[in-house]
Amino acid sequence: MKEAAGEANMTVITIVLIAIVLAIGTIIVTNMMNNTGKNSACSSAGGVWNSGKCYAASSCKYDNGKTTCSGTTLSCKESGNDWICESK
């Protein structure tokens, strides 16, 4: 009887762990999809996605493989299932 109870406990623990992994994975994938959508919309509008913001390409510098941006940013907002970036 003790063996059956032990197996039932392991099954419950396994199910709980799988649920935790799925929840964390869902959060990570959703975040990645949102960032990819914003990046794509920014690029489509002629901007450069850098440090979580969409900058006008003219306000970014490329030096030694590094991108630094300051100044004019584009406004990005969610429209349905898509992201749209445009000048402010």
C-alpha positions as CSV (number, residue, x, y, z in Angstrom):
1,M,0.0,0.0,0.0
2,K,2.9,2.4,0.8
3,E,4.3,1.8,-2.7
4,A,1.0,2.8,-4.4
5,A,0.8,6.0,-2.3
6,G,4.4,6.8,-3.2
7,E,3.7,6.4,-6.9
8,A,0.6,8.6,-6.6
9,N,2.6,11.3,-4.9
10,M,5.3,11.1,-7.6
11,T,2.6,11.4,-10.3
12,V,1.2,14.5,-8.6
13,I,4.7,16.1,-8.3
14,T,5.4,15.3,-11.9
15,I,2.1,16.9,-13.1
16,V,2.8,20.0,-10.9
17,L,6.4,20.4,-12.3
18,I,5.1,20.0,-15.9
19,A,2.5,22.7,-15.2
20,I,5.2,25.1,-13.8
21,V,7.5,24.6,-16.7
22,L,4.6,25.2,-19.2
23,A,3.6,28.4,-17.4
24,I,7.1,29.8,-17.4
25,G,7.6,28.7,-21.0
26,T,4.4,30.4,-22.1
27,I,5.4,33.7,-20.4
28,I,8.9,33.6,-22.1
29,V,7.5,32.8,-25.5
30,T,4.8,35.4,-25.3
31,N,7.4,38.0,-24.4
32,M,9.7,37.0,-27.2
33,M,6.8,37.2,-29.7
34,N,5.9,40.7,-28.6
35,N,9.5,41.9,-28.9
36,T,9.8,40.3,-32.3
37,G,6.6,42.0,-33.5
38,K,7.8,45.4,-32.2
39,N,11.2,44.9,-33.8
40,S,9.6,44.0,-37.2
41,A,7.2,46.9,-37.1
42,C,10.1,49.3,-36.3
43,S,12.2,48.0,-39.2
44,S,9.2,48.2,-41.5
45,A,8.8,51.8,-40.6
46,G,12.4,52.5,-41.4
47,G,13.5,52.6,-37.8
48,V,16.1,50.8,-35.7
49,W,15.0,48.8,-32.6
50,N,17.5,49.4,-29.8
51,S,17.2,49.0,-26.1
52,G,13.5,48.4,-26.2
53,K,12.7,51.6,-28.3
54,C,12.3,52.3,-31.9
55,Y,14.6,55.1,-33.1
56,A,14.6,56.9,-36.4
57,A,17.5,55.5,-38.4
58,S,19.1,58.9,-38.7
59,S,19.5,59.1,-34.9
60,C,21.6,55.9,-34.7
61,K,25.3,55.3,-35.2
62,Y,27.0,52.1,-36.0
63,D,30.6,51.8,-34.7
64,N,32.7,48.6,-34.3
65,G,29.6,46.4,-34.6
66,K,27.7,48.3,-31.9
67,T,24.6,50.4,-32.4
68,T,24.0,53.4,-30.3
69,C,20.9,55.5,-30.7
70,S,19.7,58.7,-29.1
71,G,17.2,61.4,-30.1
72,T,14.2,60.9,-32.3
73,T,12.1,57.8,-31.5
74,L,9.1,56.4,-33.3
75,S,5.8,55.6,-31.6
76,C,5.0,51.9,-31.6
77,K,1.5,50.6,-30.6
78,E,-0.4,47.4,-30.9
79,S,-3.1,47.3,-33.5
80,G,-5.1,44.1,-33.3
81,N,-2.6,41.3,-33.6
82,D,0.1,43.5,-35.2
83,W,2.4,46.3,-34.1
84,I,2.6,49.6,-35.9
85,C,5.4,52.1,-35.6
86,E,5.2,55.7,-36.9
87,S,6.7,59.1,-36.4
88,K,5.5,61.1,-33.4
